[in-house]
């Protein structure tokens, strides 16, 4: 009996090996095909059943940014009268778990000052309490309602640490922000509002600048030649709310030494950098007589904020040329988040949406 059992075991093992050799791989292949088809069917059902987000950030071919165009399409100008700004009295206060971060920045500034080095300048700023959009009753032109609160640069720097671990766990980003509702955020995380201006010379050259390595925020990135943050001290006389057109004109004067009589100015859009929670008003400025050479000559005689930029370049202001420039290998990952959207909106304002979209699509295809 023992010999028979051994023989049966050997035969069974051999038959098992033969079965595995002949049928196991086909069965595995069949199972893999079933799983792949099932997964494909699920993805297809999801793509049909799940709505896409209404709020998507600006992208151009392989270039993806965190800039969300909240209002404005580039074609229509937003007048100064259509922007209603209210400044609230109470200053922003950080939550107790983040207040120590601000104290660290203040201590760092005191240490730098004591060492005879450049301290961290704590300028008075504004935080965005809320941003609302409506339409005028008769012509349905955009009406923007912006509510601001007083804050300062130290609070802004503390609030920029969105991914720093909180004492109780989580981060400011995970605790206070909802990616599905980008326009909803506490004011203490939105301590930045500025203007960005796409400047085009009289001979149709877009002025582009690289931020200095000495600036604290976004050193070395490429951006518009004029970008200016709202200042409570400079832009609000008395208790008056700031005028965004006046802020843009201040930026033109401080960064390019240009006076209001030398250019036309149009507000095109409001944009939010959803990653850093920076709000921006996007402008287009057209110089009346100054060419590229004229701007270079003017800057050579001195500008107030020269230290903020280290390089200035000029790009032909045509959709294909600007698109190629944005997508250059040495630029595509070095843009300030709001800059590509700004240049696109300026192109649309001058050349029309259909023409710009067509030229951008053709240029992207050629570069692939």
C-alpha positions as CSV (number, residue, x, y, z in Angstrom):
1,X,0.0,0.0,0.0
2,X,2.8,2.4,0.8
3,X,4.4,1.9,-2.6
4,X,1.0,2.6,-4.3
5,X,0.5,5.8,-2.3
6,X,4.0,7.0,-3.3
7,X,3.3,6.2,-6.9
8,X,0.0,8.0,-6.8
9,X,1.7,11.0,-5.3
10,X,4.3,11.1,-8.0
11,X,1.7,10.7,-10.7
12,X,-0.4,13.5,-9.1
13,X,2.6,15.8,-8.9
14,X,3.5,15.2,-12.5
15,X,-0.1,15.8,-13.6
16,X,-0.1,19.0,-11.5
17,X,3.0,20.2,-13.2
18,X,1.6,19.4,-16.6
19,X,-1.7,21.2,-15.8
20,X,0.1,24.2,-14.5
21,X,2.3,24.3,-17.6
22,X,-0.6,24.0,-20.0
23,X,-3.3,26.0,-18.3
24,X,-2.0,28.3,-15.6
25,X,-0.6,31.0,-17.8
26,X,-3.6,31.1,-20.1
27,X,-5.8,31.4,-17.0
28,X,-3.7,34.2,-15.6
29,X,-3.8,36.0,-18.9
30,X,-7.5,35.7,-19.1
31,X,-7.9,37.0,-15.5
32,X,-5.6,39.9,-16.3
33,X,-7.8,40.8,-19.4
34,X,-10.9,40.6,-17.3
35,X,-9.4,42.9,-14.7
36,X,-8.2,45.4,-17.3
37,X,-11.5,45.5,-19.0
38,X,-13.3,46.0,-15.7
39,X,-11.0,48.8,-14.7
40,X,-11.4,50.5,-18.1
41,X,-15.2,50.2,-17.7
42,X,-15.1,51.7,-14.3
43,X,-12.9,54.6,-15.5
44,X,-15.3,55.2,-18.4
45,X,-18.3,55.2,-16.1
46,X,-16.5,57.7,-13.8
47,X,-15.6,59.9,-16.7
48,X,-19.2,60.0,-17.8
49,X,-20.8,60.2,-14.3
50,X,-18.4,62.6,-12.5
51,X,-18.6,66.3,-13.5
52,X,-15.4,68.1,-14.0
53,X,-14.5,71.0,-11.8
54,X,-15.7,74.4,-12.8
55,X,-12.6,76.0,-11.3
56,X,-9.4,74.9,-13.1
57,X,-6.1,76.7,-13.0
58,X,-4.4,78.2,-16.1
59,X,-2.6,75.8,-18.4
60,X,-1.0,76.2,-21.8
61,X,0.1,72.9,-23.4
62,X,2.7,71.3,-21.1
63,X,2.8,74.5,-18.9
64,X,0.6,74.2,-15.8
65,X,0.2,76.9,-13.2
66,X,-1.6,77.4,-9.9
67,X,-3.2,80.7,-11.2
68,X,-7.0,80.6,-11.2
69,X,-8.6,83.3,-13.3
70,X,-11.6,84.3,-11.1
71,X,-13.0,87.2,-13.1
72,X,-12.2,88.5,-16.6
73,X,-11.5,87.0,-20.0
74,X,-9.0,89.6,-21.4
75,X,-11.4,90.9,-24.0
76,X,-13.3,93.3,-21.8
77,X,-11.8,96.1,-19.7
78,X,-12.9,96.3,-16.1
79,X,-13.3,100.0,-15.2
80,X,-12.2,101.5,-11.9
81,X,-15.8,102.4,-11.1
82,X,-16.7,98.7,-11.3
83,X,-14.3,97.8,-8.5
84,X,-15.7,98.3,-5.0
85,X,-13.2,98.0,-2.2
86,X,-14.1,98.1,1.5
87,X,-11.5,98.2,4.2
88,X,-12.6,96.7,7.5
89,X,-11.3,98.0,10.9
90,X,-10.1,94.9,12.7
91,X,-6.6,93.7,12.0
92,X,-5.9,90.1,11.1
93,X,-4.9,87.8,14.0
94,X,-3.2,84.4,13.4
95,X,-4.5,81.4,15.2
96,X,-2.7,80.7,18.5
97,X,-1.0,77.6,17.0
98,X,0.6,79.9,14.2
99,X,1.3,83.0,16.3
100,X,4.7,81.7,17.3
101,X,5.7,81.5,13.6
102,X,5.3,85.3,13.3
103,X,7.4,85.8,16.5
104,X,10.1,83.7,14.9
105,X,10.2,86.0,11.9
106,X,10.3,89.1,14.2
107,X,13.2,87.6,16.2
108,X,15.1,86.8,13.0
109,X,14.7,90.4,11.9
110,X,16.0,91.7,15.2
111,X,19.0,89.4,15.0
112,X,19.8,90.6,11.4
113,X,19.6,94.2,12.6
114,X,21.9,93.5,15.5
115,X,24.4,91.9,13.2
116,X,24.4,94.9,10.9
117,X,22.7,93.0,8.1
118,X,19.5,93.8,6.2
119,X,16.5,93.1,8.5
120,X,13.1,91.7,7.4
121,X,11.1,94.8,6.6
122,X,7.6,94.6,8.2
123,X,5.5,96.8,5.9
124,X,1.8,97.4,6.4
125,X,-0.3,95.2,4.0
126,X,-3.9,94.1,3.4
127,X,-5.5,90.7,3.8
128,X,-8.4,89.6,1.6
129,X,-11.5,89.0,3.7
130,X,-13.7,88.2,0.8
131,X,-14.0,88.6,-3.0
132,X,-17.4,88.8,-4.7
133,X,-18.6,89.1,-8.3
134,X,-21.8,90.5,-9.6
135,X,-23.1,92.1,-12.8
136,X,-24.5,95.6,-13.5
137,X,-28.3,95.7,-13.9
138,X,-28.5,97.1,-17.5
139,X,-25.4,96.0,-19.4
140,X,-24.3,93.1,-17.2
141,X,-20.7,94.4,-17.0
142,X,-18.7,92.9,-14.1
143,X,-18.9,94.4,-10.7
144,X,-16.2,93.3,-8.2
145,X,-16.6,93.6,-4.4
146,X,-13.4,93.3,-2.5
147,X,-13.2,93.4,1.3
148,X,-9.8,93.9,2.9
149,X,-8.4,93.8,6.5
150,X,-5.2,95.4,7.8
151,X,-2.2,93.1,8.3
152,X,1.6,93.2,8.0
153,X,4.4,91.5,6.2
154,X,5.4,89.4,9.2
155,X,1.9,87.9,9.3
156,X,2.1,87.3,5.6
157,X,5.4,85.4,5.9
158,X,4.0,83.3,8.8
159,X,0.9,82.4,6.8
160,X,3.0,81.4,3.8
161,X,4.1,78.3,5.6
162,X,1.1,76.5,4.5
163,X,2.7,73.0,4.6
164,X,4.4,73.4,8.0
165,X,3.3,70.9,10.7
166,X,1.0,72.4,13.3
167,X,1.5,71.5,17.0
168,X,-1.8,69.6,17.1
169,X,-1.2,67.8,13.8
170,X,-2.0,68.6,10.2
171,X,-0.9,71.8,8.3
172,X,-2.6,75.1,7.6
173,X,-3.3,73.8,4.1
174,X,-5.0,70.6,5.3
175,X,-6.8,72.2,8.2
176,X,-8.1,75.5,6.7
177,X,-8.3,75.0,2.9
178,X,-10.6,73.0,0.8
179,X,-9.3,72.3,-2.8
180,X,-12.9,71.9,-4.1
181,X,-13.8,75.4,-2.9
182,X,-10.7,77.6,-3.8
183,X,-12.4,80.9,-3.2
184,X,-13.1,80.1,0.4
185,X,-10.3,80.7,2.8
186,X,-9.8,82.5,6.1
187,X,-8.4,86.0,5.7
188,X,-5.2,85.2,7.8
189,X,-4.1,82.9,4.9
190,X,-4.7,85.5,2.3
191,X,-2.4,88.3,3.4
192,X,-1.3,89.2,-0.2
193,X,-3.0,91.3,-2.8
194,X,-1.1,92.9,-5.6
195,X,-1.2,94.1,-9.2
196,X,0.7,92.6,-12.2
197,X,1.0,94.6,-15.4
198,X,1.9,93.3,-18.9
199,X,3.8,96.2,-20.4
200,X,4.1,96.4,-24.2
201,X,6.3,99.0,-25.9
202,X,5.3,101.3,-28.8
203,X,7.2,98.9,-31.2
204,X,5.2,95.9,-29.9
205,X,7.7,94.3,-27.5
206,X,6.5,92.6,-24.3
207,X,8.7,93.6,-21.3
208,X,9.5,90.5,-19.1
209,X,11.7,90.5,-16.0
210,X,13.5,88.0,-13.8
211,X,13.1,88.7,-10.1
212,X,16.2,89.3,-8.1
213,X,17.9,86.6,-6.0
214,X,17.8,89.1,-3.2
215,X,14.0,89.3,-2.8
216,X,12.6,87.1,-0.1
217,X,9.6,85.8,-2.0
218,X,10.1,83.8,-5.3
219,X,13.7,84.8,-6.0
220,X,15.0,84.2,-9.5
221,X,11.6,83.4,-11.2
222,X,10.5,85.2,-14.4
223,X,7.5,87.5,-14.1
224,X,5.9,90.6,-15.5
225,X,8.1,93.7,-15.4
226,X,5.6,95.4,-13.0
227,X,4.3,93.6,-10.0
228,X,3.4,95.6,-6.9
229,X,1.7,94.7,-3.6
230,X,-0.9,96.8,-2.0
231,X,0.5,99.0,0.8
232,X,-1.7,100.4,3.6
233,X,0.7,103.2,4.1
234,X,1.2,104.3,0.5
235,X,-2.0,103.3,-1.3
236,X,-4.6,104.3,1.3
237,X,-4.6,108.0,2.0
238,X,-6.3,108.5,5.4
239,X,-9.0,105.9,5.7
240,X,-9.8,105.7,2.0
241,X,-9.7,102.4,0.2
242,X,-6.9,101.8,-2.3
243,X,-7.5,102.4,-6.0
244,X,-6.1,99.5,-8.0
245,X,-5.4,101.7,-11.1
246,X,-3.4,104.0,-8.9
247,X,-1.4,101.0,-7.5
248,X,-0.7,99.9,-11.1
249,X,0.5,103.4,-11.9
250,X,2.7,103.4,-8.8
251,X,4.3,100.2,-10.0
252,X,4.9,101.6,-13.5
253,X,6.7,104.6,-11.9
254,X,8.7,102.6,-9.4
255,X,9.8,99.7,-11.6
256,X,10.1,101.3,-15.0
257,X,10.2,105.1,-14.3
258,X,7.1,105.6,-16.5
259,X,4.6,108.4,-15.9
260,X,0.8,108.0,-16.5
261,X,0.9,110.3,-19.6
262,X,3.2,107.8,-21.3
263,X,0.9,104.8,-21.5
264,X,-2.7,103.6,-21.6
265,X,-3.8,101.2,-18.8
266,X,-6.6,98.6,-18.7
267,X,-7.6,96.2,-15.9
268,X,-8.3,92.8,-17.5
269,X,-8.9,90.2,-14.7
270,X,-8.6,89.1,-11.1
271,X,-6.5,86.0,-10.5
272,X,-5.8,83.8,-7.4
273,X,-2.7,81.7,-6.9
274,X,-4.5,78.8,-5.2
275,X,-1.2,77.3,-4.0
276,X,0.1,80.3,-2.1
277,X,-3.2,82.2,-1.7
278,X,-2.0,85.3,-3.5
279,X,-4.6,87.6,-5.1
280,X,-3.8,89.7,-8.1
281,X,-5.3,92.3,-10.4
282,X,-4.0,91.8,-13.9
283,X,-3.4,94.9,-16.1
284,X,-2.3,95.6,-19.6
285,X,-0.3,98.8,-20.3
286,X,0.6,100.1,-23.8
287,X,3.4,102.6,-24.2
288,X,2.5,105.5,-26.5
289,X,5.9,106.5,-27.9
290,X,8.6,104.7,-26.0
291,X,10.1,101.8,-27.9
292,X,12.3,99.0,-26.5
293,X,15.4,101.2,-26.8
294,X,13.5,104.0,-25.1
295,X,12.6,101.8,-22.1
296,X,16.2,100.6,-21.8
297,X,17.5,104.1,-21.9
298,X,15.0,105.2,-19.3
299,X,15.9,102.4,-17.0
300,X,19.6,103.1,-17.4
301,X,19.0,106.5,-15.8
302,X,17.7,104.9,-12.6
303,X,14.5,103.3,-11.3
304,X,13.3,103.3,-7.7
305,X,12.9,99.5,-7.3
306,X,15.8,98.3,-9.5
307,X,16.9,95.8,-6.8
308,X,13.7,93.8,-7.3
309,X,14.7,92.6,-10.8
310,X,18.0,91.3,-12.1
311,X,17.2,90.8,-15.8
312,X,14.9,92.4,-18.3
313,X,14.0,90.8,-21.7
314,X,11.9,91.9,-24.6
315,X,9.6,89.5,-26.6
316,X,7.7,90.3,-29.8
317,X,4.1,90.7,-28.7
318,X,2.6,88.2,-31.1
319,X,0.7,85.1,-29.9
320,X,3.1,82.5,-31.4
321,X,6.2,84.4,-30.2
322,X,5.0,84.8,-26.6
323,X,3.8,81.1,-26.5
324,X,7.2,79.8,-27.7
325,X,8.8,82.0,-25.1
326,X,6.6,80.8,-22.3
327,X,7.3,77.2,-23.2
328,X,11.1,77.5,-23.6
329,X,12.9,74.7,-21.8
330,X,14.8,77.2,-19.6
331,X,11.5,79.1,-18.8
332,X,8.7,76.7,-18.5
333,X,9.4,75.7,-14.8
334,X,10.7,79.2,-13.8
335,X,7.6,81.3,-14.2
336,X,5.8,83.1,-11.4
337,X,2.4,81.4,-11.2
338,X,0.4,84.5,-12.4
339,X,2.7,85.5,-15.3
340,X,1.6,83.1,-18.1
341,X,-2.1,83.9,-17.5
342,X,-1.3,87.6,-17.5
343,X,0.5,87.4,-20.9
344,X,-2.3,85.3,-22.4
345,X,-5.0,87.8,-21.2
346,X,-3.0,90.7,-22.6
347,X,-2.7,88.9,-26.0
348,X,-6.4,88.3,-26.0
349,X,-7.1,91.9,-25.3
350,X,-5.0,93.1,-28.3
351,X,-5.4,90.3,-30.8
352,X,-8.7,88.7,-30.0
353,X,-9.5,85.4,-28.3
354,X,-10.0,83.3,-31.5
355,X,-6.7,84.4,-33.0
356,X,-4.7,83.8,-29.8
357,X,-6.2,80.4,-29.1
358,X,-5.5,79.3,-32.6
359,X,-1.9,80.5,-32.6
360,X,-1.3,79.0,-29.1
361,X,-2.7,75.6,-30.2
362,X,-0.6,75.5,-33.4
363,X,2.6,76.5,-31.5
364,X,2.0,73.8,-28.8
365,X,1.6,71.2,-31.5
366,X,4.8,72.2,-33.3
367,X,6.8,72.0,-30.1
368,X,5.5,68.5,-29.2
